[in-house]
Amino acid sequence: MTTPVFVPSLQADHCPSVDLSDGIPAIEHPETPERIDAIVTALNAVPDLDLIEISEMAEEQVLQLHDRDYVEFLMAIAEQLHDQQEYIPSIFHPDLSNSPLRFQGGMYCREIGTPIGARTIHAALNTAATALSAASRMLDTGNDAIALCRPPGHHAGKRRYGGYCYFNNAYLAAKPLAGSSRCCPVLDIDYHLGDGSIEFSNSSTPYFSLHADPWQNYPYLDSQEQLDYPHASLETLRFGTDLSQYQLQLDTLLDKLTNYQPDYAIVSLGLDTLASDTIQDDDINLQVKDFYTVGQQIGIKIQTPTLLLLEGGYDLLNLGQCMMEFLNGFQAARNGSIQR
């Protein structure tokens, strides 16, 4: 059976130059178009995959998930930019609605590592459409699908961007998959907590996350913040976690997820748990070959049609191989092959 791989045709229009999150001097931005190029090149070696380019944009569906004033701000600020220009907020307050447009970003973003370029929001809307196209295919066929989403989405909340994310691709896809009476959980295995995704969790789209400590790593939560969401289950990885410990914690989440008896599932697939990924603050010691085991573990436990949706992963030398290992393991589970 051929698995469709949906790719946003406009993703390369979003090409941020530098990340100021760690101060000055800025670093070269790691969230680049080459991420998708590396994965697509590697996937050419995986059998039974069908690459499908998506050129549409999903403005209507984004407005149904995110707050209108937030979406309209993103579109308006992008329209004011010329090629090569980038926007980052400079003032941060809860309500800047009476300020000039150029300052209003500070009520929708908490940091300065997620620049907006002239074509960024077009690319993000295109990526949102890519996630939705994958979900639509799953509803039509009842089979698995893959969406190579870029920019990623799990840090995007109802009215907030950041962490390289603008719109929440996973929950845009979860909405039609859950429909009015189904259940579609989101399993997030990115290195970072999806502080945006957790805002959308509910009984029909519960959220499950295995992540590094979110007070010691991005999103660097307020010390008083309590992650008390009734339909979210969270597991925090310890410094130095290896594959065996990772599997134990992942299994805990998978058991909770399957208790919901889902009709569909989404995996927010971050590949930045690779030991060599420089995005990490706390070392997580997964190796390239370990992603086969992780993919297989998920494929065995989640028996319903599953959307594998790209989030993070910034080691360009190994990113494609990590994705290939994960997919090979996942497909082996789907084919009933337990041993590699």
Residue frames as qw, qx, qy, qz and C-alpha x, y, z in Angstrom:
[[0.000, 0.888, 0.460, 0.000, 0.00, 0.00, 0.00],
 [0.419, 0.416, -0.007, 0.807, 1.35, 3.41, -1.00],
 [0.319, -0.687, -0.429, 0.492, 1.54, 6.07, 1.73],
 [0.289, 0.829, 0.196, 0.437, 0.96, 9.67, 0.57],
 [0.514, -0.362, -0.175, 0.757, 3.51, 12.28, 1.65],
 [0.154, 0.911, 0.339, 0.176, 2.12, 15.81, 1.44],
 [0.562, -0.153, -0.002, 0.813, 4.67, 18.59, 0.89],
 [0.097, 0.885, 0.263, -0.372, 3.99, 22.37, 0.99],
 [0.667, 0.504, 0.234, 0.497, 5.09, 23.90, -2.31],
 [0.081, 0.891, -0.011, 0.447, 5.61, 27.37, -0.77],
 [0.757, -0.598, -0.128, 0.230, 7.67, 26.35, 2.26],
 [0.670, 0.039, 0.048, 0.739, 10.89, 27.77, 0.79],
 [0.053, 0.766, 0.192, 0.611, 9.27, 31.24, 0.72],
 [0.559, -0.814, 0.054, -0.147, 9.82, 31.32, 4.48],
 [0.795, 0.244, -0.269, 0.487, 13.55, 31.69, 4.98],
 [0.402, -0.916, -0.015, -0.002, 14.36, 33.40, 8.31],
 [0.493, 0.700, -0.392, 0.335, 17.88, 34.77, 8.51],
 [0.260, 0.326, -0.695, 0.586, 18.87, 34.83, 12.19],
 [0.628, -0.570, -0.525, -0.070, 17.60, 33.68, 15.58],
 [0.047, 0.626, -0.330, 0.705, 18.04, 36.23, 18.37],
 [0.770, -0.512, -0.309, -0.222, 16.68, 33.95, 21.13],
 [0.819, -0.309, -0.209, 0.436, 20.07, 33.50, 22.77],
 [0.249, -0.862, 0.013, 0.441, 21.03, 37.17, 22.47],
 [0.472, 0.856, -0.210, -0.004, 23.75, 38.90, 20.49],
 [0.230, 0.316, -0.556, -0.733, 25.53, 37.85, 18.37],
 [0.818, 0.188, 0.156, -0.520, 22.58, 36.20, 16.67],
 [0.468, -0.175, 0.836, 0.227, 22.91, 32.69, 15.29],
 [0.277, 0.114, -0.663, -0.686, 22.04, 31.58, 11.79],
 [0.702, -0.041, 0.241, -0.669, 18.42, 30.53, 11.92],
 [0.241, -0.190, 0.949, 0.069, 18.10, 26.73, 12.07],
 [0.537, 0.450, 0.656, -0.280, 14.53, 26.53, 10.74],
 [0.075, 0.510, -0.479, -0.710, 15.43, 26.59, 7.05],
 [0.787, 0.367, -0.125, -0.480, 13.96, 25.29, 3.77],
 [0.366, 0.463, -0.807, -0.031, 16.84, 22.80, 3.62],
 [0.437, -0.136, 0.772, -0.441, 15.08, 20.81, 6.35],
 [0.792, 0.361, 0.289, -0.398, 12.39, 19.70, 3.89],
 [0.562, 0.647, -0.482, -0.181, 14.96, 19.22, 1.11],
 [0.020, -0.445, 0.876, -0.182, 16.96, 16.85, 3.31],
 [0.577, 0.063, 0.703, -0.411, 13.89, 14.81, 4.23],
 [0.758, 0.525, 0.038, -0.386, 12.54, 14.59, 0.67],
 [0.383, 0.622, -0.677, -0.090, 15.95, 13.45, -0.59],
 [0.189, -0.267, 0.908, -0.263, 16.06, 10.69, 2.03],
 [0.660, 0.219, 0.525, -0.491, 12.48, 9.59, 1.42],
 [0.613, 0.531, -0.409, -0.419, 13.29, 8.83, -2.19],
 [0.248, 0.333, -0.908, 0.053, 14.91, 5.66, -0.80],
 [0.390, 0.056, 0.756, -0.524, 11.77, 4.58, 1.13],
 [0.049, -0.174, -0.859, -0.479, 9.48, 2.28, -0.88],
 [0.151, -0.591, -0.781, -0.133, 5.76, 2.83, -1.31],
 [0.112, -0.612, -0.294, 0.726, 5.70, 6.58, -0.73],
 [0.331, 0.636, 0.509, 0.476, 3.90, 9.02, -3.01],
 [0.253, -0.320, -0.158, 0.899, 5.04, 12.66, -2.78],
 [0.115, 0.749, 0.589, 0.281, 2.21, 15.16, -3.35],
 [0.244, 0.022, -0.108, 0.963, 2.87, 18.91, -3.56],
 [0.047, -0.775, -0.618, 0.125, 0.21, 21.23, -2.13],
 [0.288, 0.257, 0.126, 0.914, -0.06, 24.80, -3.42],
 [0.297, -0.740, -0.446, -0.406, -3.31, 25.92, -1.75],
 [0.090, 0.252, -0.506, 0.820, -3.57, 28.10, 1.36],
 [0.380, -0.460, -0.803, 0.010, -5.92, 27.47, 4.28],
 [0.015, -0.268, 0.212, -0.940, -6.92, 30.93, 5.45],
 [0.622, -0.380, -0.243, -0.640, -10.54, 30.00, 6.20],
 [0.843, -0.267, -0.463, 0.064, -9.65, 26.97, 8.34],
 [0.467, 0.103, -0.418, 0.772, -6.92, 28.91, 10.18],
 [0.227, -0.336, 0.078, -0.911, -9.49, 31.57, 11.09],
 [0.773, -0.357, -0.335, -0.403, -11.74, 28.83, 12.48],
 [0.814, -0.188, -0.433, 0.340, -8.97, 27.59, 14.81],
 [0.447, -0.095, -0.249, 0.854, -7.07, 30.75, 15.80],
 [0.007, 0.751, 0.399, -0.526, -8.42, 34.08, 17.02],
 [0.500, 0.757, 0.332, 0.257, -9.29, 36.39, 14.12],
 [0.048, -0.989, 0.137, 0.027, -7.40, 39.44, 15.42],
 [0.605, -0.509, 0.538, 0.292, -4.25, 37.33, 15.76],
 [0.672, 0.282, 0.573, 0.375, -4.45, 35.96, 12.21],
 [0.314, 0.901, 0.240, 0.182, -5.26, 39.38, 10.78],
 [0.288, -0.889, 0.293, 0.202, -2.27, 40.89, 12.56],
 [0.656, -0.241, 0.596, 0.395, 0.10, 38.30, 11.06],
 [0.553, 0.546, 0.517, 0.360, -1.24, 38.92, 7.57],
 [0.093, 0.987, 0.118, 0.054, -1.16, 42.71, 7.97],
 [0.399, -0.787, 0.374, 0.286, 2.39, 42.89, 9.28],
 [0.665, -0.019, 0.611, 0.429, 3.65, 40.58, 6.53],
 [0.442, 0.753, 0.421, 0.246, 2.00, 42.76, 3.88],
 [0.074, -0.991, 0.075, 0.084, 4.00, 45.77, 5.13],
 [0.599, -0.522, 0.485, 0.366, 7.36, 44.03, 4.63],
 [0.541, 0.703, -0.373, -0.271, 9.56, 44.17, 1.56],
 [0.941, 0.166, -0.253, 0.151, 11.72, 41.28, 0.37],
 [0.583, 0.269, -0.474, 0.603, 14.64, 40.67, 2.74],
 [0.272, -0.500, 0.297, -0.767, 12.86, 42.54, 5.55],
 [0.510, -0.247, -0.815, 0.120, 11.99, 40.71, 8.77],
 [0.395, -0.626, 0.026, -0.671, 9.77, 41.66, 11.67],
 [0.524, -0.211, -0.745, 0.356, 10.25, 40.80, 15.35],
 [0.350, -0.861, -0.324, -0.177, 8.38, 42.42, 18.27],
 [0.387, 0.417, -0.370, 0.735, 10.22, 45.03, 20.32],
 [0.298, -0.280, 0.416, -0.812, 7.72, 45.73, 23.12],
 [0.389, -0.185, -0.899, -0.079, 5.77, 43.09, 25.07],
 [0.321, -0.026, 0.459, -0.828, 2.45, 43.78, 26.81],
 [0.331, 0.285, 0.889, -0.135, -0.81, 41.82, 27.05],
 [0.354, 0.773, 0.526, -0.019, -2.79, 44.44, 25.12],
 [0.279, -0.359, 0.272, 0.848, -1.13, 46.62, 22.50],
 [0.356, 0.579, 0.698, 0.226, -4.24, 47.04, 20.36],
 [0.074, 0.965, 0.186, -0.170, -4.03, 50.86, 20.61],
 [0.410, -0.590, 0.424, 0.551, -0.39, 50.87, 19.45],
 [0.447, 0.611, -0.439, -0.484, 0.86, 51.24, 15.88],
 [0.959, 0.164, -0.134, -0.190, 0.79, 47.96, 13.98],
 [0.586, 0.517, -0.563, 0.269, 4.56, 47.49, 14.17],
 [0.112, -0.416, 0.691, -0.581, 4.36, 47.18, 17.96],
 [0.785, -0.157, 0.079, -0.594, 1.31, 44.95, 18.19],
 [0.755, 0.215, -0.619, -0.007, 3.29, 41.74, 17.70],
 [0.136, 0.326, -0.721, 0.596, 4.34, 42.01, 21.32],
 [0.610, -0.118, 0.416, -0.664, 0.88, 40.94, 22.47],
 [0.927, 0.210, -0.087, -0.299, 0.93, 37.83, 20.27],
 [0.808, 0.315, -0.403, 0.293, 4.50, 36.65, 20.86],
 [0.666, -0.743, 0.017, 0.061, 6.72, 36.16, 23.92],
 [0.693, -0.393, 0.359, 0.486, 10.17, 36.04, 22.33],
 [0.256, 0.827, -0.247, -0.435, 12.41, 37.28, 19.52],
 [0.364, -0.320, 0.819, 0.309, 13.46, 34.07, 17.80],
 [0.450, 0.430, 0.776, 0.100, 10.58, 33.78, 15.33],
 [0.017, 0.381, -0.193, -0.904, 10.89, 36.44, 12.63],
 [0.559, 0.614, 0.532, -0.165, 8.17, 37.18, 10.10],
 [0.260, -0.199, 0.504, 0.799, 9.21, 37.80, 6.52],
 [0.386, 0.265, -0.189, -0.863, 7.21, 39.16, 3.61],
 [0.643, 0.089, -0.612, -0.451, 6.22, 35.63, 2.51],
 [0.008, -0.176, 0.894, -0.413, 6.22, 33.90, 5.88],
 [0.514, 0.165, 0.541, -0.645, 2.47, 33.91, 6.46],
 [0.720, 0.389, -0.313, -0.482, 1.76, 32.73, 2.91],
 [0.410, 0.319, -0.852, 0.057, 4.11, 29.83, 3.55],
 [0.178, -0.047, 0.811, -0.555, 2.47, 29.09, 6.91],
 [0.666, 0.270, 0.206, -0.664, -1.02, 29.12, 5.34],
 [0.658, 0.406, -0.562, -0.294, 0.26, 26.78, 2.64],
 [0.198, 0.231, -0.911, 0.278, 1.67, 24.45, 5.27],
 [0.458, 0.086, 0.574, -0.674, -1.67, 24.54, 7.10],
 [0.753, 0.353, -0.146, -0.536, -3.33, 23.46, 3.84],
 [0.449, 0.382, -0.807, -0.031, -0.79, 20.65, 3.58],
 [0.132, -0.075, 0.862, -0.483, -1.79, 19.29, 6.98],
 [0.599, 0.273, 0.339, -0.672, -5.46, 19.58, 6.06],
 [0.650, 0.416, -0.480, -0.417, -4.92, 17.83, 2.72],
 [0.243, 0.235, -0.928, 0.158, -3.33, 14.90, 4.53],
 [0.330, 0.104, 0.707, -0.616, -6.27, 14.76, 6.95],
 [0.663, 0.367, -0.023, -0.653, -8.73, 14.85, 4.06],
 [0.532, 0.354, -0.740, -0.212, -6.96, 11.93, 2.36],
 [0.015, 0.099, -0.921, 0.377, -7.15, 9.94, 5.59],
 [0.508, 0.239, 0.456, -0.690, -10.89, 10.58, 5.86],
 [0.669, 0.424, -0.306, -0.528, -11.33, 9.42, 2.25],
 [0.631, 0.347, -0.691, -0.068, -9.18, 6.28, 2.48],
 [0.843, -0.506, 0.036, -0.180, -8.91, 5.29, 6.13],
 [0.878, 0.137, -0.165, 0.429, -5.15, 4.95, 5.70],
 [0.535, -0.587, -0.028, 0.607, -2.04, 6.59, 7.18],
 [0.442, 0.823, 0.105, 0.341, -0.57, 9.78, 5.72],
 [0.613, -0.293, -0.079, 0.730, 2.48, 12.00, 6.14],
 [0.167, 0.951, 0.182, 0.184, 2.65, 15.81, 6.12],
 [0.654, 0.001, -0.111, 0.748, 6.05, 17.50, 5.90],
 [0.098, -0.942, -0.310, -0.084, 4.91, 20.70, 7.58],
 [0.526, -0.232, -0.043, 0.817, 7.21, 23.69, 7.52],
 [0.025, -0.485, 0.603, -0.632, 7.07, 26.10, 9.25],
 [0.303, -0.193, -0.911, 0.202, 6.19, 23.82, 12.17],
 [0.340, -0.538, -0.332, -0.696, 3.17, 24.47, 14.38],
 [0.613, -0.437, -0.651, 0.098, 3.05, 23.00, 17.88],
 [0.321, -0.242, -0.370, 0.837, 4.12, 26.22, 19.68],
 [0.163, -0.232, -0.272, -0.920, 1.34, 28.23, 18.00],
 [0.069, 0.333, 0.794, -0.504, -1.54, 28.83, 20.39],
 [0.227, 0.729, 0.646, -0.028, -4.98, 30.29, 19.86],
 [0.179, 0.974, 0.086, 0.108, -3.59, 33.83, 19.65],
 [0.402, -0.790, 0.421, 0.190, 0.18, 33.38, 19.91],
 [0.834, 0.483, -0.232, 0.128, 3.13, 32.56, 17.70],
 [0.265, -0.784, 0.551, -0.105, 6.69, 31.66, 18.64],
 [0.666, -0.270, 0.693, 0.058, 9.12, 28.78, 18.69],
 [0.068, -0.223, 0.727, 0.645, 9.35, 29.07, 14.88],
 [0.090, 0.419, 0.896, 0.111, 5.57, 28.38, 14.66],
 [0.170, -0.013, -0.104, -0.980, 2.69, 30.53, 13.36],
 [0.743, -0.082, -0.122, -0.653, -0.36, 28.25, 12.92],
 [0.508, -0.301, 0.771, -0.236, -1.00, 24.95, 14.69],
 [0.454, 0.281, -0.693, -0.484, -0.82, 22.39, 11.90],
 [0.123, -0.029, -0.979, 0.159, -1.53, 19.38, 14.14],
 [0.204, 0.404, 0.684, -0.572, -4.75, 20.79, 15.55],
 [0.438, 0.411, -0.245, -0.761, -5.86, 22.13, 12.19],
 [0.425, 0.156, -0.835, -0.312, -5.71, 18.51, 11.00],
 [0.032, -0.119, -0.911, 0.393, -7.19, 17.10, 14.21],
 [0.383, 0.245, 0.277, -0.847, -10.35, 19.18, 13.88],
 [0.690, 0.235, -0.339, -0.594, -11.76, 17.46, 10.76],
 [0.436, 0.159, -0.885, 0.033, -10.40, 14.06, 11.81],
 [0.064, 0.129, 0.787, -0.599, -12.28, 14.30, 15.10],
 [0.221, -0.393, -0.637, -0.626, -15.37, 15.70, 13.40],
 [0.477, -0.476, 0.028, -0.739, -18.49, 15.92, 15.56],
 [0.876, -0.339, 0.090, -0.332, -18.37, 12.49, 17.18],
 [0.895, 0.206, -0.304, 0.252, -14.93, 10.93, 16.67],
 [0.569, -0.777, 0.177, 0.203, -11.70, 11.03, 18.70],
 [0.731, 0.554, -0.137, 0.374, -8.33, 12.09, 17.29],
 [0.604, -0.733, 0.047, 0.310, -5.54, 12.40, 19.89],
 [0.437, 0.821, -0.299, 0.214, -2.29, 14.24, 19.19],
 [0.864, -0.375, 0.033, 0.334, 0.93, 12.54, 20.31],
 [0.225, 0.938, -0.229, 0.135, 3.78, 15.07, 20.41],
 [0.899, -0.257, 0.055, 0.350, 7.30, 13.61, 20.48],
 [0.364, 0.789, -0.148, 0.472, 9.17, 16.79, 19.64],
 [0.524, 0.063, -0.510, 0.679, 12.02, 17.67, 22.02],
 [0.065, -0.103, 0.266, -0.956, 9.99, 20.68, 23.20],
 [0.184, 0.479, 0.760, -0.399, 6.58, 20.82, 24.86],
 [0.070, 0.437, 0.555, 0.704, 3.93, 22.01, 22.41],
 [0.052, -0.340, -0.513, 0.787, 2.76, 24.89, 24.57],
 [0.376, 0.152, -0.238, -0.882, 0.47, 25.96, 21.74],
 [0.471, -0.079, -0.810, -0.342, -1.00, 22.52, 21.07],
 [0.210, -0.235, -0.835, 0.451, -1.91, 21.99, 24.71],
 [0.232, 0.202, 0.206, -0.929, -4.27, 24.99, 24.50],
 [0.559, 0.119, -0.428, -0.700, -6.41, 23.15, 21.94],
 [0.193, 0.024, -0.977, 0.086, -6.68, 19.86, 23.83],
 [0.617, -0.123, 0.178, -0.757, -10.18, 18.61, 24.63],
 [0.712, -0.085, 0.649, -0.255, -12.03, 15.31, 25.04],
 [0.841, 0.491, 0.212, -0.084, -12.17, 14.66, 21.28],
 [0.636, 0.644, -0.257, 0.339, -8.60, 15.84, 20.55],
 [0.687, -0.710, 0.082, 0.131, -6.58, 15.06, 23.70],
 [0.366, 0.814, -0.413, 0.180, -2.89, 15.94, 23.81],
 [0.914, -0.349, 0.083, 0.190, 0.00, 13.67, 24.83],
 [0.349, 0.862, -0.315, 0.190, 3.57, 14.96, 24.98],
 [0.876, -0.295, 0.010, 0.382, 7.01, 13.51, 25.75],
 [0.313, 0.859, -0.042, 0.404, 9.44, 16.42, 26.07],
 [0.503, 0.126, -0.425, 0.742, 12.36, 18.05, 27.84],
 [0.248, -0.579, -0.535, 0.563, 11.67, 20.14, 30.95],
 [0.232, 0.740, 0.397, 0.491, 9.71, 23.18, 29.65],
 [0.324, -0.941, -0.042, 0.090, 10.97, 25.40, 32.47],
 [0.557, -0.547, 0.419, 0.463, 14.61, 24.62, 31.63],
 [0.340, 0.063, 0.679, 0.648, 14.13, 24.49, 27.85],
 [0.292, 0.014, -0.275, -0.916, 11.99, 26.38, 25.36],
 [0.071, 0.780, 0.289, 0.551, 9.25, 27.58, 25.90],
 [0.305, 0.108, -0.472, 0.820, 10.84, 28.53, 29.28],
 [0.353, -0.671, -0.580, -0.298, 7.53, 28.69, 31.14],
 [0.245, -0.681, 0.222, -0.653, 6.81, 31.19, 33.88],
 [0.181, 0.210, -0.870, 0.407, 7.88, 29.69, 37.19],
 [0.402, 0.081, 0.568, -0.713, 4.31, 29.97, 38.50],
 [0.616, 0.195, -0.396, -0.652, 2.68, 28.36, 35.47],
 [0.554, -0.076, 0.789, -0.257, 0.76, 25.15, 36.11],
 [0.308, 0.178, -0.737, -0.575, 0.26, 22.75, 33.22],
 [0.319, 0.185, 0.823, -0.431, -3.14, 21.66, 34.45],
 [0.488, 0.206, -0.389, -0.754, -5.17, 20.69, 31.40],
 [0.745, -0.065, 0.514, -0.420, -7.84, 17.99, 31.86],
 [0.906, 0.373, 0.184, -0.071, -7.24, 16.40, 28.46],
 [0.430, 0.750, -0.482, 0.142, -3.44, 16.54, 28.35],
 [0.916, -0.366, 0.086, 0.140, -0.98, 13.89, 29.52],
 [0.271, 0.875, -0.374, 0.143, 2.65, 14.96, 29.85],
 [0.922, -0.246, 0.013, 0.299, 5.91, 13.08, 30.38],
 [0.032, 0.949, -0.313, -0.028, 9.17, 14.96, 31.03],
 [0.882, 0.279, -0.265, 0.273, 12.45, 13.47, 29.82],
 [0.622, -0.719, 0.110, 0.290, 15.37, 13.45, 32.24],
 [0.135, 0.847, -0.483, -0.178, 18.77, 14.86, 31.31],
 [0.069, -0.466, 0.874, 0.121, 20.71, 12.14, 29.48],
 [0.803, 0.166, 0.412, -0.398, 17.69, 9.99, 28.60],
 [0.052, -0.301, 0.850, 0.429, 18.65, 7.04, 26.38],
 [0.468, -0.031, -0.635, -0.614, 16.46, 4.83, 24.20],
 [0.374, -0.243, -0.886, 0.130, 15.45, 2.37, 26.92],
 [0.041, -0.390, -0.530, 0.752, 14.21, 5.10, 29.27],
 [0.273, 0.194, -0.258, -0.906, 12.60, 6.95, 26.37],
 [0.409, -0.118, -0.808, -0.407, 10.65, 3.84, 25.40],
 [0.230, -0.351, -0.814, 0.401, 9.32, 3.36, 28.93],
 [0.090, 0.421, 0.287, -0.856, 7.96, 6.90, 29.07],
 [0.335, 0.151, -0.505, -0.781, 6.61, 6.74, 25.53],
 [0.317, -0.205, -0.917, -0.126, 4.83, 3.50, 26.40],
 [0.048, -0.406, -0.644, 0.647, 3.15, 5.21, 29.36],
 [0.265, 0.379, -0.052, -0.885, 1.74, 7.87, 27.04],
 [0.349, 0.086, -0.747, -0.560, 0.71, 5.36, 24.39],
 [0.178, -0.301, -0.920, 0.178, -1.25, 3.34, 26.94],
 [0.104, 0.494, 0.429, -0.749, -3.12, 6.46, 28.02],
 [0.271, 0.321, -0.383, -0.823, -3.72, 7.45, 24.40],
 [0.302, -0.050, -0.877, -0.371, -5.18, 4.09, 23.40],
 [0.001, 0.356, 0.804, -0.476, -7.56, 4.22, 26.37],
 [0.298, 0.421, 0.069, -0.854, -9.40, 6.95, 24.45],
 [0.585, 0.330, 0.734, 0.100, -10.16, 4.37, 21.72],
 [0.093, 0.584, -0.197, -0.782, -9.25, 6.83, 18.98],
 [0.745, 0.566, 0.334, -0.117, -10.70, 6.78, 15.48],
 [0.620, 0.671, -0.125, 0.387, -7.64, 8.59, 14.08],
 [0.629, -0.646, -0.017, 0.432, -4.37, 9.82, 15.55],
 [0.398, 0.869, -0.158, 0.247, -1.77, 12.48, 14.82],
 [0.787, -0.333, -0.048, 0.518, 1.91, 12.25, 15.68],
 [0.102, 0.982, -0.159, 0.022, 3.61, 15.63, 15.99],
 [0.939, 0.028, 0.010, 0.343, 6.93, 14.22, 14.86],
 [0.033, -0.943, 0.332, -0.011, 9.89, 16.19, 16.14],
 [0.923, 0.190, -0.193, 0.276, 13.27, 14.70, 15.24],
 [0.122, 0.781, -0.351, 0.501, 15.19, 17.09, 17.51],
 [0.798, -0.533, 0.242, -0.144, 15.55, 14.43, 20.23],
 [0.867, 0.343, -0.177, 0.316, 18.57, 13.25, 18.23],
 [0.682, -0.553, -0.088, 0.471, 21.66, 13.58, 20.44],
 [0.506, -0.018, 0.234, 0.830, 23.51, 15.70, 17.87],
 [0.062, 0.783, 0.437, 0.438, 20.72, 18.26, 17.44],
 [0.349, 0.115, -0.298, 0.881, 22.08, 21.58, 18.69],
 [0.352, -0.565, -0.237, -0.708, 18.60, 22.87, 19.61],
 [0.741, -0.454, -0.490, 0.060, 18.82, 20.93, 22.88],
 [0.164, -0.768, 0.375, -0.494, 19.65, 22.51, 26.23],
 [0.665, -0.368, 0.605, -0.238, 19.35, 19.23, 28.17],
 [0.165, 0.374, -0.848, -0.339, 21.02, 16.27, 26.47],
 [0.864, 0.114, 0.324, -0.369, 18.70, 13.56, 25.14],
 [0.206, -0.517, 0.772, 0.306, 20.78, 10.69, 23.81],
 [0.820, 0.379, 0.399, -0.159, 18.76, 9.18, 20.99],
 [0.296, -0.357, 0.657, 0.594, 20.83, 7.97, 18.04],
 [0.412, 0.279, -0.443, -0.746, 19.79, 7.88, 14.38],
 [0.350, -0.009, -0.915, -0.199, 19.05, 4.15, 14.45],
 [0.054, 0.221, 0.778, -0.586, 16.84, 4.58, 17.53],
 [0.429, 0.252, 0.007, -0.867, 14.16, 6.32, 15.47],
 [0.479, 0.032, -0.792, -0.377, 13.40, 2.98, 13.80],
 [0.262, -0.215, -0.874, 0.348, 12.52, 1.56, 17.22],
 [0.159, 0.304, 0.371, -0.863, 10.46, 4.63, 18.16],
 [0.467, 0.189, -0.381, -0.775, 8.54, 4.49, 14.88],
 [0.455, -0.053, -0.875, -0.156, 7.90, 0.79, 15.32],
 [0.103, -0.229, -0.765, 0.594, 6.73, 1.26, 18.91],
 [0.328, 0.301, 0.148, -0.883, 4.20, 3.88, 17.84],
 [0.497, 0.172, -0.589, -0.613, 3.05, 1.85, 14.86],
 [0.334, -0.112, -0.931, 0.091, 2.40, -1.19, 17.04],
 [0.033, -0.321, -0.676, 0.662, 0.51, 0.66, 19.78],
 [0.371, 0.458, 0.115, -0.800, -1.59, 3.01, 17.62],
 [0.414, 0.179, 0.863, 0.227, -3.70, 0.81, 15.39],
 [0.361, 0.795, 0.426, -0.239, -5.93, 3.52, 13.95],
 [0.571, 0.632, 0.176, 0.493, -5.08, 5.57, 10.81],
 [0.512, -0.667, -0.066, 0.537, -2.30, 7.95, 11.76],
 [0.395, 0.883, 0.002, 0.253, -1.04, 11.25, 10.38],
 [0.718, -0.295, -0.022, 0.629, 2.70, 11.70, 10.83],
 [0.167, 0.946, 0.168, 0.222, 3.20, 15.46, 10.87],
 [0.652, 0.205, -0.232, 0.692, 6.63, 17.09, 10.95],
 [0.324, -0.936, -0.118, 0.073, 7.53, 19.48, 13.76],
 [0.144, -0.893, 0.408, 0.128, 11.19, 20.13, 14.74],
 [0.897, -0.004, 0.304, 0.320, 14.53, 18.58, 13.82],
 [0.157, 0.969, -0.129, -0.138, 17.53, 20.74, 12.91],
 [0.481, -0.482, 0.643, 0.349, 20.55, 18.49, 12.37],
 [0.627, 0.599, -0.173, -0.467, 20.58, 18.71, 8.58],
 [0.183, 0.485, -0.843, -0.141, 23.27, 16.07, 8.20],
 [0.015, 0.009, 0.987, -0.157, 21.13, 13.43, 9.91],
 [0.472, 0.201, 0.307, -0.802, 17.58, 14.74, 9.62],
 [0.675, 0.275, -0.421, -0.540, 16.66, 12.80, 6.49],
 [0.433, 0.158, -0.883, 0.085, 18.08, 9.57, 7.85],
 [0.165, 0.049, 0.720, -0.672, 16.16, 10.01, 11.12],
 [0.623, 0.247, 0.068, -0.740, 12.92, 10.43, 9.20],
 [0.637, 0.280, -0.647, -0.313, 13.68, 7.41, 7.03],
 [0.205, 0.104, -0.913, 0.338, 14.45, 5.26, 10.09],
 [0.367, 0.134, 0.532, -0.751, 11.24, 6.35, 11.80],
 [0.688, 0.296, -0.154, -0.644, 9.12, 5.61, 8.73],
 [0.521, 0.255, -0.807, -0.109, 10.78, 2.25, 8.15],
 [0.028, 0.009, -0.868, 0.497, 10.05, 1.28, 11.74],
 [0.485, 0.231, 0.318, -0.782, 6.48, 2.57, 11.56],
 [0.685, 0.315, -0.395, -0.524, 5.83, 0.74, 8.29],
 [0.324, 0.196, -0.919, 0.105, 7.39, -2.45, 9.66],
 [0.230, 0.117, 0.736, -0.626, 4.86, -2.33, 12.49],
 [0.610, 0.336, 0.036, -0.717, 2.04, -1.74, 10.04],
 [0.649, 0.352, -0.600, -0.310, 3.23, -4.75, 8.01],
 [0.922, -0.333, -0.009, -0.196, 3.44, -6.94, 11.09],
 [0.755, 0.317, -0.390, 0.420, 7.24, -7.13, 11.16],
 [0.584, -0.810, -0.051, 0.007, 8.40, -6.93, 14.79],
 [0.697, -0.430, 0.275, 0.504, 12.09, -7.62, 14.26],
 [0.232, 0.833, -0.265, -0.427, 14.27, -5.46, 12.07]]
